[in-house]
Amino acid sequence: MLKRAIALSLALLIGIATLIPLATQYAEAGPHKHRKYRKHKHYRKYSKAWWRQYRARMHRKHMMAAKRRAMRLHELRLAKATEQQKAAPDAKAAKPATIENAALLPSGEPAPKGWRRSQGPAGELQFNVDDGKGGQLGSASISVVGPAMGESSGSKLVGGVPTMSLRREVINRMINENGWVVNDYQKEIGGKKVYVVVAQSQSGTQVNSRTFYFAEVDGRIYAVSTKSPTGSAERLAEESEKVINSLQSRRSVQRAAMKEE
């Protein structure tokens, strides 16, 4: 009896050990459940259902394109606003400096009304001159010719420099500008002698009036020259004499803005 019980137990254990791997292998090899995806229905081309599906697809496409355009426009506006915000402090800082430097003479006093600074070569201050009503009168420039050589004791000297030398400088300049010298003379402005050379130059069919003033100020000889149509020459000459008077009345002339040539 004992032997029979032992034999049955062994046979049962062997059977269980054989069934477990077979059941596992069968379960792994069984059919797998796949996720079901919704399939688009295909309709007969140009049927009512096909057109309904086509319009829905086009509507979705247009909506996506509109969203992309809106996002791109928003990005551009944001970038532009950022650039303007960065540039605003620089513009605010630069504006007062431009206004402050626009109408100052080398003496530090304000230039006559209507004189506006313009770009010019180094060592020369240039101005555009208007009549205060939007009309252009002409242009003017202030430069240093050179150092004074002594007293203006003679009738043909300015700061010890012969007026003939100053006249020759104007003649050379007029040759380069297709112009000619008309007259030269000396006059007093602010109680001091000033040498004046009147010339003319031609631009196309227009003849321009040119006037050059030479005055000794603080050990240097300054030149104030003007260019204008002949009809505006007299008014521009009056304002140029105001500039000469301003230079002569101030002994401490700003040297930072003007350099000797």
C-alpha positions in Angstrom: 0.0 0.0 0.0 2.8 2.4 0.9 4.6 1.8 -2.4 1.4 2.4 -4.4 0.8 5.7 -2.6 4.3 6.9 -3.3 4.0 6.0 -6.9 0.7 7.9 -7.3 2.2 11.0 -5.7 5.2 11.0 -8.0 3.0 10.5 -11.0 0.8 13.5 -9.9 3.8 15.7 -9.4 5.2 14.9 -12.8 1.9 15.6 -14.5 1.5 19.0 -12.8 5.1 20.0 -13.7 4.3 19.1 -17.4 1.0 20.9 -17.6 2.2 24.2 -16.2 4.8 25.0 -19.0 2.3 23.9 -21.7 -0.4 26.2 -20.3 2.0 29.1 -20.2 3.3 28.5 -23.7 -0.3 28.3 -25.0 -1.3 31.6 -23.3 1.7 33.4 -24.8 1.0 32.0 -28.2 -2.7 32.9 -28.1 -4.2 35.7 -30.1 -3.3 39.3 -29.1 -5.9 42.0 -28.9 -5.1 45.0 -31.1 -6.2 48.6 -30.6 -9.0 49.4 -33.0 -8.5 52.6 -35.0 -11.2 54.5 -36.5 -11.1 54.2 -40.3 -12.2 56.9 -42.6 -15.0 55.9 -44.7 -14.5 56.0 -48.5 -17.4 57.4 -50.5 -18.0 57.4 -54.1 -16.2 60.4 -55.7 -18.3 63.5 -56.1 -21.2 62.0 -54.2 -23.0 64.1 -51.5 -21.1 62.2 -48.8 -17.8 62.7 -50.6 -18.4 66.5 -50.9 -19.4 66.7 -47.2 -16.2 64.9 -46.2 -14.1 67.1 -48.6 -15.6 70.4 -47.3 -14.9 69.3 -43.7 -11.3 68.5 -44.5 -10.8 71.8 -46.3 -12.4 73.7 -43.3 -9.9 72.0 -40.9 -7.0 72.9 -43.2 -8.0 76.5 -43.4 -8.5 76.8 -39.7 -5.0 75.4 -39.1 -3.5 77.9 -41.6 -5.3 80.8 -40.0 -3.9 79.8 -36.6 -0.4 79.6 -37.9 -0.7 83.1 -39.5 -2.1 84.5 -36.3 0.8 83.1 -34.3 3.3 84.4 -36.8 1.8 87.9 -36.7 1.8 87.9 -32.9 5.5 87.0 -32.9 6.3 89.8 -35.4 4.4 92.4 -33.3 6.1 91.2 -30.1 9.5 91.5 -31.7 8.8 95.0 -33.1 7.5 96.2 -29.7 10.7 94.9 -28.1 12.9 96.7 -30.6 11.0 99.9 -30.1 11.3 99.6 -26.3 15.1 99.1 -26.6 15.5 102.0 -29.0 13.3 104.5 -27.1 15.9 105.4 -24.3 18.6 106.0 -26.9 16.4 108.3 -28.9 15.3 110.2 -25.8 19.0 110.6 -24.8 20.1 111.7 -28.3 17.3 114.2 -28.9 18.3 116.9 -26.3 22.0 116.7 -27.5 21.0 117.3 -31.1 18.9 120.3 -30.2 21.5 121.7 -27.8 24.4 121.5 -30.4 22.3 122.5 -33.4 22.5 126.3 -33.0 25.6 127.2 -31.0 28.4 129.4 -32.2 32.1 128.8 -31.3 31.7 131.6 -28.7 29.1 129.5 -26.9 26.3 131.9 -27.8 23.2 130.9 -29.7 23.3 131.3 -33.5 20.9 133.7 -35.2 17.4 132.6 -35.6 16.9 130.2 -38.5 20.5 128.9 -38.4 20.5 125.1 -38.2 23.6 122.9 -37.9 24.5 120.7 -40.9 27.2 118.2 -41.7 30.5 119.7 -42.7 34.2 118.8 -42.9 36.4 118.6 -39.8 37.4 122.1 -38.5 34.4 123.8 -40.0 30.9 124.5 -38.6 28.2 124.6 -41.3 24.7 125.9 -41.1 21.6 125.9 -43.2 19.8 129.2 -43.0 16.1 129.7 -43.4 13.8 132.6 -43.1 11.7 131.2 -40.2 8.8 130.5 -42.5 10.1 127.4 -44.2 11.9 129.2 -47.0 15.7 128.6 -47.6 17.9 131.7 -47.5 21.2 129.9 -48.1 24.1 128.4 -46.1 26.9 129.6 -43.9 30.1 128.2 -42.4 32.6 129.2 -39.7 36.2 128.1 -39.8 39.7 129.1 -38.5 42.1 130.3 -41.2 45.1 130.3 -39.0 46.9 132.1 -36.1 47.1 135.9 -36.0 50.6 137.3 -36.8 50.4 140.5 -34.9 48.4 143.7 -34.5 46.1 145.0 -37.2 47.9 148.4 -37.3 47.9 148.8 -41.1 45.0 149.4 -43.3 45.6 146.2 -45.2 46.2 143.8 -42.3 43.9 141.5 -40.2 45.6 140.2 -37.2 49.0 141.0 -38.8 48.1 138.9 -41.9 48.0 140.9 -45.2 44.5 141.1 -46.7 46.1 140.2 -50.1 46.8 136.7 -48.7 43.2 136.3 -47.5 41.9 137.5 -50.9 44.1 135.0 -52.7 42.5 132.2 -50.6 39.0 133.3 -51.7 40.2 133.5 -55.4 41.5 129.9 -55.2 38.3 128.7 -53.7 36.2 130.5 -56.3 38.2 128.9 -59.1 37.3 125.5 -57.7 33.6 126.5 -57.5 33.5 128.1 -61.0 33.2 131.5 -59.4 34.9 134.9 -59.4 35.7 137.8 -56.9 33.6 140.9 -57.3 34.9 143.3 -54.6 36.8 143.5 -51.3 36.9 146.1 -48.6 37.4 146.6 -44.8 34.7 147.7 -42.4 34.3 148.0 -38.6 32.0 145.5 -36.8 31.8 145.8 -33.1 34.6 148.4 -33.1 37.1 146.2 -34.8 38.3 146.0 -38.4 36.9 143.1 -40.5 38.1 142.3 -44.0 35.2 141.4 -46.5 35.4 139.8 -49.9 32.4 139.7 -52.1 32.3 137.0 -54.8 29.8 135.1 -57.0 29.6 131.5 -58.1 27.4 129.7 -60.6 25.5 126.5 -60.2 23.9 125.6 -63.5 21.9 128.6 -64.5 21.7 130.1 -61.0 24.2 132.7 -59.9 24.9 132.6 -56.1 26.2 135.4 -54.0 29.3 134.6 -51.8 30.5 136.8 -49.0 33.6 136.1 -46.8 34.3 137.9 -43.5 37.8 137.6 -41.9 38.2 138.8 -38.3 40.9 138.4 -35.6 39.5 136.8 -32.4 41.5 135.6 -29.4 44.8 135.3 -31.4 43.3 133.5 -34.4 41.7 134.6 -37.7 38.2 133.4 -38.2 36.4 133.2 -41.5 32.6 133.4 -41.8 31.4 132.7 -45.3 27.9 132.7 -46.8 26.3 131.4 -49.9 22.8 132.4 -51.1 20.8 133.5 -54.1 21.4 137.1 -54.9 18.0 138.1 -53.6 18.8 136.8 -50.1 22.4 138.1 -49.9 21.7 141.3 -48.0 19.7 139.6 -45.2 22.3 136.8 -44.8 25.1 139.4 -44.7 23.3 141.2 -41.8 23.1 137.9 -39.8 26.7 137.1 -40.6 27.8 140.4 -39.1 25.9 139.4 -35.9 28.0 136.2 -35.8 31.2 138.2 -36.2 30.1 140.6 -33.4 29.4 137.6 -31.2 32.8 136.1 -31.8 34.6 139.4 -31.1 32.6 140.2 -28.0 33.7 136.9 -26.3 37.3 136.6 -25.5 37.0 133.0 -24.3 36.2 131.2 -27.5 35.4 127.5 -27.4 38.4 125.7 -28.9 37.0 122.2 -28.7 34.7 122.6 -31.7 37.2 124.4 -33.9 40.7 123.4 -34.9 43.2 125.4 -36.9 43.7 124.1 -40.4 
